[in-house]
Structures are given as C-alpha cells and as structure tokens.
Amino acid sequence: MADFNAKSKAAYNKKADNYDDTHDGRFTRKFKQLLVSEVALRDNATVLDVACGNGSFLIILTPLKA
C-alpha cells in the first residue's frame, strides 16, 4: 500500500505543478473568478480547502482577507 501511496503522490505532484495551464485548469479559472466576485470574507475568516487541487484558489482568495 505504501508503494501505491507514493506513486499516487508523485503523479499528483507532477500534475499540480502546471495544472493551471492545462485545459482543466483554464476551464475552472472562470468559476474561481466568479466565486471570488461573490464571496465576502470577514476579518480573520478561516477557509477550508478540501480536495480543491493545487491551492491556487486559496491564493486568489488571500487578497480578500487583507
């Protein structure tokens, strides 16, 4: 099982490096931008990112908390 987990992690890390430049990444970009335009975060808000890719959406949300 450890070998499977290591292979899975390596495969994900390879995809995550350039995910935003792939077809899927470009496709989801407009939805991320729509969400950002609709979200109003309170000061000191906590955002839970569950299985949402490589974390780029959290980077987009960061200025909203400033």
mmCIF file as Biopython writes it, N, C-alpha, C and O atoms, coordinates in Angstrom:
data_model
#
loop_
_atom_site.group_PDB
_atom_site.id
_atom_site.type_symbol
_atom_site.label_atom_id
_atom_site.label_alt_id
_atom_site.label_comp_id
_atom_site.label_asym_id
_atom_site.label_entity_id
_atom_site.label_seq_id
_atom_site.pdbx_PDB_ins_code
_atom_site.Cartn_x
_atom_site.Cartn_y
_atom_site.Cartn_z
_atom_site.occupancy
_atom_site.B_iso_or_equiv
_atom_site.auth_seq_id
_atom_site.auth_asym_id
_atom_site.pdbx_PDB_model_num
ATOM 1   N N  . MET A ? 1  ? 0.817   -1.195 0.000   1.0 0.0 1  A 1 
ATOM 2   C CA . MET A ? 1  ? 0.000   0.000  0.000   1.0 0.0 1  A 1 
ATOM 3   C C  . MET A ? 1  ? 0.862   1.261  0.000   1.0 0.0 1  A 1 
ATOM 4   O O  . MET A ? 1  ? 0.514   2.249  -0.646  1.0 0.0 1  A 1 
ATOM 5   N N  . ALA A ? 2  ? 1.972   1.234  0.711   1.0 0.0 2  A 1 
ATOM 6   C CA . ALA A ? 2  ? 2.857   2.401  0.766   1.0 0.0 2  A 1 
ATOM 7   C C  . ALA A ? 2  ? 3.381   2.738  -0.623  1.0 0.0 2  A 1 
ATOM 8   O O  . ALA A ? 2  ? 3.527   3.912  -0.963  1.0 0.0 2  A 1 
ATOM 9   N N  . ASP A ? 3  ? 3.669   1.705  -1.440  1.0 0.0 3  A 1 
ATOM 10  C CA . ASP A ? 3  ? 4.159   1.928  -2.797  1.0 0.0 3  A 1 
ATOM 11  C C  . ASP A ? 3  ? 3.085   2.631  -3.632  1.0 0.0 3  A 1 
ATOM 12  O O  . ASP A ? 3  ? 3.394   3.549  -4.393  1.0 0.0 3  A 1 
ATOM 13  N N  . PHE A ? 4  ? 1.824   2.202  -3.492  1.0 0.0 4  A 1 
ATOM 14  C CA . PHE A ? 4  ? 0.718   2.842  -4.207  1.0 0.0 4  A 1 
ATOM 15  C C  . PHE A ? 4  ? 0.582   4.305  -3.789  1.0 0.0 4  A 1 
ATOM 16  O O  . PHE A ? 4  ? 0.415   5.183  -4.635  1.0 0.0 4  A 1 
ATOM 17  N N  . ASN A ? 5  ? 0.654   4.562  -2.490  1.0 0.0 5  A 1 
ATOM 18  C CA . ASN A ? 5  ? 0.532   5.934  -1.994  1.0 0.0 5  A 1 
ATOM 19  C C  . ASN A ? 5  ? 1.657   6.816  -2.531  1.0 0.0 5  A 1 
ATOM 20  O O  . ASN A ? 5  ? 1.421   7.964  -2.906  1.0 0.0 5  A 1 
ATOM 21  N N  . ALA A ? 6  ? 2.854   6.296  -2.567  1.0 0.0 6  A 1 
ATOM 22  C CA . ALA A ? 6  ? 3.991   7.060  -3.082  1.0 0.0 6  A 1 
ATOM 23  C C  . ALA A ? 6  ? 3.817   7.356  -4.567  1.0 0.0 6  A 1 
ATOM 24  O O  . ALA A ? 6  ? 4.096   8.469  -5.015  1.0 0.0 6  A 1 
ATOM 25  N N  . LYS A ? 7  ? 3.358   6.374  -5.330  1.0 0.0 7  A 1 
ATOM 26  C CA . LYS A ? 7  ? 3.124   6.581  -6.762  1.0 0.0 7  A 1 
ATOM 27  C C  . LYS A ? 7  ? 2.000   7.585  -6.992  1.0 0.0 7  A 1 
ATOM 28  O O  . LYS A ? 7  ? 2.093   8.433  -7.879  1.0 0.0 7  A 1 
ATOM 29  N N  . SER A ? 8  ? 0.953   7.490  -6.204  1.0 0.0 8  A 1 
ATOM 30  C CA . SER A ? 8  ? -0.170  8.412  -6.324  1.0 0.0 8  A 1 
ATOM 31  C C  . SER A ? 8  ? 0.267   9.845  -6.024  1.0 0.0 8  A 1 
ATOM 32  O O  . SER A ? 8  ? -0.090  10.777 -6.745  1.0 0.0 8  A 1 
ATOM 33  N N  . LYS A ? 9  ? 1.037   10.006 -4.960  1.0 0.0 9  A 1 
ATOM 34  C CA . LYS A ? 9  ? 1.529   11.330 -4.572  1.0 0.0 9  A 1 
ATOM 35  C C  . LYS A ? 9  ? 2.429   11.904 -5.661  1.0 0.0 9  A 1 
ATOM 36  O O  . LYS A ? 9  ? 2.318   13.083 -5.998  1.0 0.0 9  A 1 
ATOM 37  N N  . ALA A ? 10 ? 3.313   11.088 -6.209  1.0 0.0 10 A 1 
ATOM 38  C CA . ALA A ? 10 ? 4.224   11.549 -7.253  1.0 0.0 10 A 1 
ATOM 39  C C  . ALA A ? 10 ? 3.442   11.960 -8.506  1.0 0.0 10 A 1 
ATOM 40  O O  . ALA A ? 10 ? 3.766   12.969 -9.132  1.0 0.0 10 A 1 
ATOM 41  N N  . ALA A ? 11 ? 2.423   11.193 -8.871  1.0 0.0 11 A 1 
ATOM 42  C CA . ALA A ? 11 ? 1.614   11.515 -10.048 1.0 0.0 11 A 1 
ATOM 43  C C  . ALA A ? 11 ? 0.857   12.823 -9.841  1.0 0.0 11 A 1 
ATOM 44  O O  . ALA A ? 11 ? 0.790   13.655 -10.746 1.0 0.0 11 A 1 
ATOM 45  N N  . TYR A ? 12 ? 0.288   13.004 -8.651  1.0 0.0 12 A 1 
ATOM 46  C CA . TYR A ? 12 ? -0.431  14.254 -8.370  1.0 0.0 12 A 1 
ATOM 47  C C  . TYR A ? 12 ? 0.519   15.439 -8.404  1.0 0.0 12 A 1 
ATOM 48  O O  . TYR A ? 12 ? 0.210   16.460 -9.019  1.0 0.0 12 A 1 
ATOM 49  N N  . ASN A ? 13 ? 1.654   15.322 -7.762  1.0 0.0 13 A 1 
ATOM 50  C CA . ASN A ? 13 ? 2.608   16.434 -7.720  1.0 0.0 13 A 1 
ATOM 51  C C  . ASN A ? 13 ? 3.052   16.838 -9.118  1.0 0.0 13 A 1 
ATOM 52  O O  . ASN A ? 13 ? 3.246   18.022 -9.392  1.0 0.0 13 A 1 
ATOM 53  N N  . LYS A ? 14 ? 3.213   15.863 -9.999  1.0 0.0 14 A 1 
ATOM 54  C CA . LYS A ? 14 ? 3.605   16.160 -11.381 1.0 0.0 14 A 1 
ATOM 55  C C  . LYS A ? 14 ? 2.505   16.962 -12.073 1.0 0.0 14 A 1 
ATOM 56  O O  . LYS A ? 14 ? 2.796   17.920 -12.789 1.0 0.0 14 A 1 
ATOM 57  N N  . LYS A ? 15 ? 1.252   16.582 -11.868 1.0 0.0 15 A 1 
ATOM 58  C CA . LYS A ? 15 ? 0.132   17.291 -12.493 1.0 0.0 15 A 1 
ATOM 59  C C  . LYS A ? 15 ? -0.088  18.662 -11.856 1.0 0.0 15 A 1 
ATOM 60  O O  . LYS A ? 15 ? -0.427  19.620 -12.552 1.0 0.0 15 A 1 
ATOM 61  N N  . ALA A ? 16 ? 0.100   18.762 -10.562 1.0 0.0 16 A 1 
ATOM 62  C CA . ALA A ? 16 ? -0.187  20.001 -9.845  1.0 0.0 16 A 1 
ATOM 63  C C  . ALA A ? 16 ? 0.740   21.139 -10.254 1.0 0.0 16 A 1 
ATOM 64  O O  . ALA A ? 16 ? 0.352   22.306 -10.218 1.0 0.0 16 A 1 
ATOM 65  N N  . ASP A ? 17 ? 1.954   20.799 -10.638 1.0 0.0 17 A 1 
ATOM 66  C CA . ASP A ? 17 ? 2.926   21.838 -10.988 1.0 0.0 17 A 1 
ATOM 67  C C  . ASP A ? 17 ? 2.431   22.763 -12.094 1.0 0.0 17 A 1 
ATOM 68  O O  . ASP A ? 17 ? 2.675   23.969 -12.048 1.0 0.0 17 A 1 
ATOM 69  N N  . ASN A ? 18 ? 1.740   22.214 -13.083 1.0 0.0 18 A 1 
ATOM 70  C CA . ASN A ? 18 ? 1.279   23.060 -14.191 1.0 0.0 18 A 1 
ATOM 71  C C  . ASN A ? 18 ? -0.228  22.942 -14.420 1.0 0.0 18 A 1 
ATOM 72  O O  . ASN A ? 18 ? -0.708  23.219 -15.520 1.0 0.0 18 A 1 
ATOM 73  N N  . TYR A ? 19 ? -0.969  22.539 -13.406 1.0 0.0 19 A 1 
ATOM 74  C CA . TYR A ? 19 ? -2.413  22.330 -13.554 1.0 0.0 19 A 1 
ATOM 75  C C  . TYR A ? 19 ? -3.127  23.576 -14.088 1.0 0.0 19 A 1 
ATOM 76  O O  . TYR A ? 19 ? -4.008  23.460 -14.940 1.0 0.0 19 A 1 
ATOM 77  N N  . ASP A ? 20 ? -2.764  24.745 -13.605 1.0 0.0 20 A 1 
ATOM 78  C CA . ASP A ? 20 ? -3.461  25.963 -14.009 1.0 0.0 20 A 1 
ATOM 79  C C  . ASP A ? 20 ? -3.311  26.264 -15.499 1.0 0.0 20 A 1 
ATOM 80  O O  . ASP A ? 20 ? -4.111  27.012 -16.062 1.0 0.0 20 A 1 
ATOM 81  N N  . ASP A ? 21 ? -2.299  25.692 -16.137 1.0 0.0 21 A 1 
ATOM 82  C CA . ASP A ? 21 ? -2.079  25.904 -17.568 1.0 0.0 21 A 1 
ATOM 83  C C  . ASP A ? 21 ? -2.671  24.793 -18.429 1.0 0.0 21 A 1 
ATOM 84  O O  . ASP A ? 21 ? -2.569  24.847 -19.654 1.0 0.0 21 A 1 
ATOM 85  N N  . THR A ? 22 ? -3.288  23.788 -17.809 1.0 0.0 22 A 1 
ATOM 86  C CA . THR A ? 22 ? -3.909  22.707 -18.571 1.0 0.0 22 A 1 
ATOM 87  C C  . THR A ? 22 ? -5.317  23.115 -18.991 1.0 0.0 22 A 1 
ATOM 88  O O  . THR A ? 22 ? -5.833  24.140 -18.546 1.0 0.0 22 A 1 
ATOM 89  N N  . HIS A ? 23 ? -5.930  22.311 -19.844 1.0 0.0 23 A 1 
ATOM 90  C CA . HIS A ? 23 ? -7.312  22.568 -20.267 1.0 0.0 23 A 1 
ATOM 91  C C  . HIS A ? 23 ? -8.236  22.650 -19.051 1.0 0.0 23 A 1 
ATOM 92  O O  . HIS A ? 23 ? -9.046  23.571 -18.943 1.0 0.0 23 A 1 
ATOM 93  N N  . ASP A ? 24 ? -8.113  21.694 -18.148 1.0 0.0 24 A 1 
ATOM 94  C CA . ASP A ? 24 ? -8.966  21.694 -16.949 1.0 0.0 24 A 1 
ATOM 95  C C  . ASP A ? 24 ? -8.726  22.933 -16.094 1.0 0.0 24 A 1 
ATOM 96  O O  . ASP A ? 24 ? -9.677  23.534 -15.596 1.0 0.0 24 A 1 
ATOM 97  N N  . GLY A ? 25 ? -7.492  23.311 -15.923 1.0 0.0 25 A 1 
ATOM 98  C CA . GLY A ? 25 ? -7.168  24.480 -15.124 1.0 0.0 25 A 1 
ATOM 99  C C  . GLY A ? 25 ? -7.727  25.764 -15.729 1.0 0.0 25 A 1 
ATOM 100 O O  . GLY A ? 25 ? -8.262  26.613 -15.016 1.0 0.0 25 A 1 
ATOM 101 N N  . ARG A ? 26 ? -7.601  25.898 -17.039 1.0 0.0 26 A 1 
ATOM 102 C CA . ARG A ? 26 ? -8.152  27.080 -17.705 1.0 0.0 26 A 1 
ATOM 103 C C  . ARG A ? 26 ? -9.679  27.071 -17.643 1.0 0.0 26 A 1 
ATOM 104 O O  . ARG A ? 26 ? -10.300 28.123 -17.491 1.0 0.0 26 A 1 
ATOM 105 N N  . PHE A ? 27 ? -10.282 25.891 -17.762 1.0 0.0 27 A 1 
ATOM 106 C CA . PHE A ? 27 ? -11.734 25.756 -17.701 1.0 0.0 27 A 1 
ATOM 107 C C  . PHE A ? 27 ? -12.278 26.184 -16.339 1.0 0.0 27 A 1 
ATOM 108 O O  . PHE A ? 27 ? -13.305 26.858 -16.267 1.0 0.0 27 A 1 
ATOM 109 N N  . THR A ? 28 ? -11.600 25.799 -15.267 1.0 0.0 28 A 1 
ATOM 110 C CA . THR A ? 28 ? -12.107 26.118 -13.931 1.0 0.0 28 A 1 
ATOM 111 C C  . THR A ? 28 ? -11.788 27.544 -13.497 1.0 0.0 28 A 1 
ATOM 112 O O  . THR A ? 28 ? -12.371 28.040 -12.534 1.0 0.0 28 A 1 
ATOM 113 N N  . ARG A ? 29 ? -10.870 28.208 -14.195 1.0 0.0 29 A 1 
ATOM 114 C CA . ARG A ? 29 ? -10.474 29.572 -13.827 1.0 0.0 29 A 1 
ATOM 115 C C  . ARG A ? 29 ? -11.674 30.527 -13.778 1.0 0.0 29 A 1 
ATOM 116 O O  . ARG A ? 29 ? -11.788 31.339 -12.859 1.0 0.0 29 A 1 
ATOM 117 N N  . LYS A ? 30 ? -12.568 30.424 -14.772 1.0 0.0 30 A 1 
ATOM 118 C CA . LYS A ? 30 ? -13.713 31.343 -14.800 1.0 0.0 30 A 1 
ATOM 119 C C  . LYS A ? 30 ? -14.649 31.106 -13.610 1.0 0.0 30 A 1 
ATOM 120 O O  . LYS A ? 30 ? -15.268 32.048 -13.114 1.0 0.0 30 A 1 
ATOM 121 N N  . PHE A ? 31 ? -14.756 29.867 -13.153 1.0 0.0 31 A 1 
ATOM 122 C CA . PHE A ? 31 ? -15.591 29.573 -11.990 1.0 0.0 31 A 1 
ATOM 123 C C  . PHE A ? 31 ? -14.952 30.109 -10.709 1.0 0.0 31 A 1 
ATOM 124 O O  . PHE A ? 31 ? -15.644 30.591 -9.812  1.0 0.0 31 A 1 
ATOM 125 N N  . LYS A ? 32 ? -13.634 30.017 -10.638 1.0 0.0 32 A 1 
ATOM 126 C CA . LYS A ? 32 ? -12.922 30.576 -9.485  1.0 0.0 32 A 1 
ATOM 127 C C  . LYS A ? 32 ? -13.119 32.085 -9.433  1.0 0.0 32 A 1 
ATOM 128 O O  . LYS A ? 32 ? -13.364 32.649 -8.367  1.0 0.0 32 A 1 
ATOM 129 N N  . GLN A ? 33 ? -13.011 32.739 -10.594 1.0 0.0 33 A 1 
ATOM 130 C CA . GLN A ? 33 ? -13.189 34.184 -10.639 1.0 0.0 33 A 1 
ATOM 131 C C  . GLN A ? 33 ? -14.617 34.568 -10.257 1.0 0.0 33 A 1 
ATOM 132 O O  . GLN A ? 33 ? -14.826 35.569 -9.572  1.0 0.0 33 A 1 
ATOM 133 N N  . LEU A ? 34 ? -15.598 33.783 -10.693 1.0 0.0 34 A 1 
ATOM 134 C CA . LEU A ? 34 ? -16.990 34.037 -10.315 1.0 0.0 34 A 1 
ATOM 135 C C  . LEU A ? 34 ? -17.173 33.901 -8.809  1.0 0.0 34 A 1 
ATOM 136 O O  . LEU A ? 34 ? -17.822 34.738 -8.182  1.0 0.0 34 A 1 
ATOM 137 N N  . LEU A ? 35 ? -16.607 32.857 -8.232  1.0 0.0 35 A 1 
ATOM 138 C CA . LEU A ? 35 ? -16.706 32.674 -6.788  1.0 0.0 35 A 1 
ATOM 139 C C  . LEU A ? 35 ? -16.073 33.844 -6.031  1.0 0.0 35 A 1 
ATOM 140 O O  . LEU A ? 35 ? -16.632 34.321 -5.043  1.0 0.0 35 A 1 
ATOM 141 N N  . VAL A ? 36 ? -14.925 34.298 -6.487  1.0 0.0 36 A 1 
ATOM 142 C CA . VAL A ? 36 ? -14.252 35.411 -5.827  1.0 0.0 36 A 1 
ATOM 143 C C  . VAL A ? 36 ? -15.120 36.662 -5.875  1.0 0.0 36 A 1 
ATOM 144 O O  . VAL A ? 36 ? -15.156 37.426 -4.910  1.0 0.0 36 A 1 
ATOM 145 N N  . SER A ? 37 ? -15.815 36.880 -6.978  1.0 0.0 37 A 1 
ATOM 146 C CA . SER A ? 37 ? -16.656 38.072 -7.091  1.0 0.0 37 A 1 
ATOM 147 C C  . SER A ? 37 ? -17.885 37.994 -6.183  1.0 0.0 37 A 1 
ATOM 148 O O  . SER A ? 37 ? -18.500 39.019 -5.888  1.0 0.0 37 A 1 
ATOM 149 N N  . GLU A ? 38 ? -18.247 36.796 -5.742  1.0 0.0 38 A 1 
ATOM 150 C CA . GLU A ? 38 ? -19.434 36.604 -4.915  1.0 0.0 38 A 1 
ATOM 151 C C  . GLU A ? 38 ? -19.137 36.419 -3.428  1.0 0.0 38 A 1 
ATOM 152 O O  . GLU A ? 38 ? -20.034 36.537 -2.593  1.0 0.0 38 A 1 
ATOM 153 N N  . VAL A ? 39 ? -17.890 36.131 -3.104  1.0 0.0 39 A 1 
ATOM 154 C CA . VAL A ? 39 ? -17.525 35.810 -1.721  1.0 0.0 39 A 1 
ATOM 155 C C  . VAL A ? 39 ? -17.210 37.078 -0.933  1.0 0.0 39 A 1 
ATOM 156 O O  . VAL A ? 39 ? -16.533 37.983 -1.421  1.0 0.0 39 A 1 
ATOM 157 N N  . ALA A ? 40 ? -17.708 37.119 0.271   1.0 0.0 40 A 1 
ATOM 158 C CA . ALA A ? 40 ? -17.366 38.213 1.193   1.0 0.0 40 A 1 
ATOM 159 C C  . ALA A ? 40 ? -16.846 37.573 2.475   1.0 0.0 40 A 1 
ATOM 160 O O  . ALA A ? 40 ? -17.618 37.060 3.284   1.0 0.0 40 A 1 
ATOM 161 N N  . LEU A ? 41 ? -15.541 37.611 2.646   1.0 0.0 41 A 1 
ATOM 162 C CA . LEU A ? 41 ? -14.936 37.016 3.833   1.0 0.0 41 A 1 
ATOM 163 C C  . LEU A ? 41 ? -14.828 38.049 4.943   1.0 0.0 41 A 1 
ATOM 164 O O  . LEU A ? 41 ? -14.452 39.196 4.702   1.0 0.0 41 A 1 
ATOM 165 N N  . ARG A ? 42 ? -15.152 37.644 6.128   1.0 0.0 42 A 1 
ATOM 166 C CA . ARG A ? 42 ? -14.988 38.517 7.300   1.0 0.0 42 A 1 
ATOM 167 C C  . ARG A ? 42 ? -13.524 38.544 7.710   1.0 0.0 42 A 1 
ATOM 168 O O  . ARG A ? 42 ? -12.750 37.655 7.354   1.0 0.0 42 A 1 
ATOM 169 N N  . ASP A ? 43 ? -13.151 39.578 8.463   1.0 0.0 43 A 1 
ATOM 170 C CA . ASP A ? 43 ? -11.788 39.628 9.000   1.0 0.0 43 A 1 
ATOM 171 C C  . ASP A ? 43 ? -11.520 38.367 9.806   1.0 0.0 43 A 1 
ATOM 172 O O  . ASP A ? 43 ? -12.392 37.889 10.532  1.0 0.0 43 A 1 
ATOM 173 N N  . ASN A ? 44 ? -10.333 37.838 9.677   1.0 0.0 44 A 1 
ATOM 174 C CA . ASN A ? 44 ? -9.898  36.632 10.381  1.0 0.0 44 A 1 
ATOM 175 C C  . ASN A ? 44 ? -10.725 35.400 10.021  1.0 0.0 44 A 1 
ATOM 176 O O  . ASN A ? 44 ? -10.797 34.450 10.800  1.0 0.0 44 A 1 
ATOM 177 N N  . ALA A ? 45 ? -11.345 35.415 8.850   1.0 0.0 45 A 1 
ATOM 178 C CA . ALA A ? 45 ? -12.122 34.256 8.406   1.0 0.0 45 A 1 
ATOM 179 C C  . ALA A ? 45 ? -11.187 33.081 8.150   1.0 0.0 45 A 1 
ATOM 180 O O  . ALA A ? 45 ? -10.017 33.256 7.811   1.0 0.0 45 A 1 
ATOM 181 N N  . THR A ? 46 ? -11.720 31.904 8.315   1.0 0.0 46 A 1 
ATOM 182 C CA . THR A ? 46 ? -10.988 30.684 8.017   1.0 0.0 46 A 1 
ATOM 183 C C  . THR A ? 46 ? -11.641 30.041 6.806   1.0 0.0 46 A 1 
ATOM 184 O O  . THR A ? 46 ? -12.865 29.933 6.735   1.0 0.0 46 A 1 
ATOM 185 N N  . VAL A ? 47 ? -10.828 29.618 5.865   1.0 0.0 47 A 1 
ATOM 186 C CA . VAL A ? 47 ? -11.322 28.966 4.655   1.0 0.0 47 A 1 
ATOM 187 C C  . VAL A ? 47 ? -10.766 27.559 4.620   1.0 0.0 47 A 1 
ATOM 188 O O  . VAL A ? 47 ? -9.558  27.354 4.739   1.0 0.0 47 A 1 
ATOM 189 N N  . LEU A ? 48 ? -11.642 26.598 4.458   1.0 0.0 48 A 1 
ATOM 190 C CA . LEU A ? 48 ? -11.234 25.204 4.363   1.0 0.0 48 A 1 
ATOM 191 C C  . LEU A ? 48 ? -11.241 24.802 2.900   1.0 0.0 48 A 1 
ATOM 192 O O  . LEU A ? 48 ? -12.282 24.851 2.245   1.0 0.0 48 A 1 
ATOM 193 N N  . ASP A ? 49 ? -10.113 24.414 2.395   1.0 0.0 49 A 1 
ATOM 194 C CA . ASP A ? 49 ? -9.945  23.988 1.010   1.0 0.0 49 A 1 
ATOM 195 C C  . ASP A ? 49 ? -9.829  22.467 1.025   1.0 0.0 49 A 1 
ATOM 196 O O  . ASP A ? 49 ? -8.795  21.925 1.416   1.0 0.0 49 A 1 
ATOM 197 N N  . VAL A ? 50 ? -10.877 21.785 0.604   1.0 0.0 50 A 1 
ATOM 198 C CA . VAL A ? 50 ? -10.912 20.326 0.655   1.0 0.0 50 A 1 
ATOM 199 C C  . VAL A ? 50 ? -10.836 19.765 -0.763  1.0 0.0 50 A 1 
ATOM 200 O O  . VAL A ? 50 ? -11.756 19.937 -1.563  1.0 0.0 50 A 1 
ATOM 201 N N  . ALA A ? 51 ? -9.739  19.100 -1.056  1.0 0.0 51 A 1 
ATOM 202 C CA . ALA A ? 51 ? -9.566  18.427 -2.342  1.0 0.0 51 A 1 
ATOM 203 C C  . ALA A ? 51 ? -9.832  19.361 -3.507  1.0 0.0 51 A 1 
ATOM 204 O O  . ALA A ? 51 ? -10.515 18.998 -4.465  1.0 0.0 51 A 1 
ATOM 205 N N  . CYS A ? 52 ? -9.291  20.563 -3.420  1.0 0.0 52 A 1 
ATOM 206 C CA . CYS A ? 52 ? -9.548  21.570 -4.454  1.0 0.0 52 A 1 
ATOM 207 C C  . CYS A ? 52 ? -8.324  21.830 -5.321  1.0 0.0 52 A 1 
ATOM 208 O O  . CYS A ? 52 ? -8.110  22.956 -5.768  1.0 0.0 52 A 1 
ATOM 209 N N  . GLY A ? 53 ? -7.541  20.827 -5.556  1.0 0.0 53 A 1 
ATOM 210 C CA . GLY A ? 53 ? -6.434  20.981 -6.486  1.0 0.0 53 A 1 
ATOM 211 C C  . GLY A ? 53 ? -5.143  21.413 -5.826  1.0 0.0 53 A 1 
ATOM 212 O O  . GLY A ? 53 ? -4.775  20.933 -4.754  1.0 0.0 53 A 1 
ATOM 213 N N  . ASN A ? 54 ? -4.460  22.337 -6.497  1.0 0.0 54 A 1 
ATOM 214 C CA . ASN A ? 54 ? -3.105  22.701 -6.093  1.0 0.0 54 A 1 
ATOM 215 C C  . ASN A ? 54 ? -3.025  23.923 -5.177  1.0 0.0 54 A 1 
ATOM 216 O O  . ASN A ? 54 ? -1.930  24.408 -4.895  1.0 0.0 54 A 1 
ATOM 217 N N  . GLY A ? 55 ? -4.147  24.417 -4.719  1.0 0.0 55 A 1 
ATOM 218 C CA . GLY A ? 55 ? -4.147  25.542 -3.790  1.0 0.0 55 A 1 
ATOM 219 C C  . GLY A ? 55 ? -4.220  26.904 -4.447  1.0 0.0 55 A 1 
ATOM 220 O O  . GLY A ? 55 ? -4.204  27.919 -3.751  1.0 0.0 55 A 1 
ATOM 221 N N  . SER A ? 56 ? -4.302  26.956 -5.772  1.0 0.0 56 A 1 
ATOM 222 C CA . SER A ? 56 ? -4.324  28.247 -6.455  1.0 0.0 56 A 1 
ATOM 223 C C  . SER A ? 56 ? -5.561  29.071 -6.096  1.0 0.0 56 A 1 
ATOM 224 O O  . SER A ? 56 ? -5.504  30.301 -6.095  1.0 0.0 56 A 1 
ATOM 225 N N  . PHE A ? 57 ? -6.669  28.411 -5.795  1.0 0.0 57 A 1 
ATOM 226 C CA . PHE A ? 57 ? -7.872  29.153 -5.415  1.0 0.0 57 A 1 
ATOM 227 C C  . PHE A ? 57 ? -7.672  29.873 -4.082  1.0 0.0 57 A 1 
ATOM 228 O O  . PHE A ? 57 ? -8.148  30.995 -3.911  1.0 0.0 57 A 1 
ATOM 229 N N  . LEU A ? 58 ? -6.982  29.249 -3.151  1.0 0.0 58 A 1 
ATOM 230 C CA . LEU A ? 58 ? -6.696  29.919 -1.885  1.0 0.0 58 A 1 
ATOM 231 C C  . LEU A ? 58 ? -5.812  31.143 -2.093  1.0 0.0 58 A 1 
ATOM 232 O O  . LEU A ? 58 ? -5.961  32.146 -1.395  1.0 0.0 58 A 1 
ATOM 233 N N  . ILE A ? 59 ? -4.902  31.064 -3.039  1.0 0.0 59 A 1 
ATOM 234 C CA . ILE A ? 59 ? -4.058  32.211 -3.350  1.0 0.0 59 A 1 
ATOM 235 C C  . ILE A ? 59 ? -4.911  33.350 -3.903  1.0 0.0 59 A 1 
ATOM 236 O O  . ILE A ? 59 ? -4.673  34.515 -3.583  1.0 0.0 59 A 1 
ATOM 237 N N  . ILE A ? 60 ? -5.893  33.022 -4.722  1.0 0.0 60 A 1 
ATOM 238 C CA . ILE A ? 60 ? -6.807  34.037 -5.260  1.0 0.0 60 A 1 
ATOM 239 C C  . ILE A ? 60 ? -7.621  34.663 -4.134  1.0 0.0 60 A 1 
ATOM 240 O O  . ILE A ? 60 ? -7.886  35.865 -4.169  1.0 0.0 60 A 1 
ATOM 241 N N  . LEU A ? 61 ? -8.022  33.880 -3.139  1.0 0.0 61 A 1 
ATOM 242 C CA . LEU A ? 61 ? -8.830  34.392 -2.047  1.0 0.0 61 A 1 
ATOM 243 C C  . LEU A ? 61 ? -8.029  35.234 -1.049  1.0 0.0 61 A 1 
ATOM 244 O O  . LEU A ? 61 ? -8.617  36.043 -0.332  1.0 0.0 61 A 1 
ATOM 245 N N  . THR A ? 62 ? -6.739  35.070 -0.984  1.0 0.0 62 A 1 
ATOM 246 C CA . THR A ? 62 ? -5.914  35.728 0.024   1.0 0.0 62 A 1 
ATOM 247 C C  . THR A ? 62 ? -6.096  37.246 0.055   1.0 0.0 62 A 1 
ATOM 248 O O  . THR A ? 62 ? -6.231  37.798 1.147   1.0 0.0 62 A 1 
ATOM 249 N N  . PRO A ? 63 ? -6.108  37.949 -1.076  1.0 0.0 63 A 1 
ATOM 250 C CA . PRO A ? 63 ? -6.290  39.405 -1.012  1.0 0.0 63 A 1 
ATOM 251 C C  . PRO A ? 63 ? -7.632  39.817 -0.400  1.0 0.0 63 A 1 
ATOM 252 O O  . PRO A ? 63 ? -7.745  40.922 0.129   1.0 0.0 63 A 1 
ATOM 253 N N  . LEU A ? 64 ? -8.638  38.962 -0.460  1.0 0.0 64 A 1 
ATOM 254 C CA . LEU A ? 64 ? -9.938  39.278 0.102   1.0 0.0 64 A 1 
ATOM 255 C C  . LEU A ? 64 ? -9.883  39.384 1.615   1.0 0.0 64 A 1 
ATOM 256 O O  . LEU A ? 64 ? -10.718 40.058 2.218   1.0 0.0 64 A 1 
ATOM 257 N N  . LYS A ? 65 ? -8.909  38.726 2.240   1.0 0.0 65 A 1 
ATOM 258 C CA . LYS A ? 65 ? -8.796  38.744 3.695   1.0 0.0 65 A 1 
ATOM 259 C C  . LYS A ? 65 ? -7.944  39.905 4.188   1.0 0.0 65 A 1 
ATOM 260 O O  . LYS A ? 65 ? -7.932  40.204 5.382   1.0 0.0 65 A 1 
ATOM 261 N N  . ALA A ? 66 ? -7.242  40.551 3.290   1.0 0.0 66 A 1 
ATOM 262 C CA . ALA A ? 66 ? -6.331  41.637 3.699   1.0 0.0 66 A 1 
ATOM 263 C C  . ALA A ? 66 ? -7.082  42.873 4.129   1.0 0.0 66 A 1 
ATOM 264 O O  . ALA A ? 66 ? -6.465  43.871 4.501   1.0 0.0 66 A 1 
#
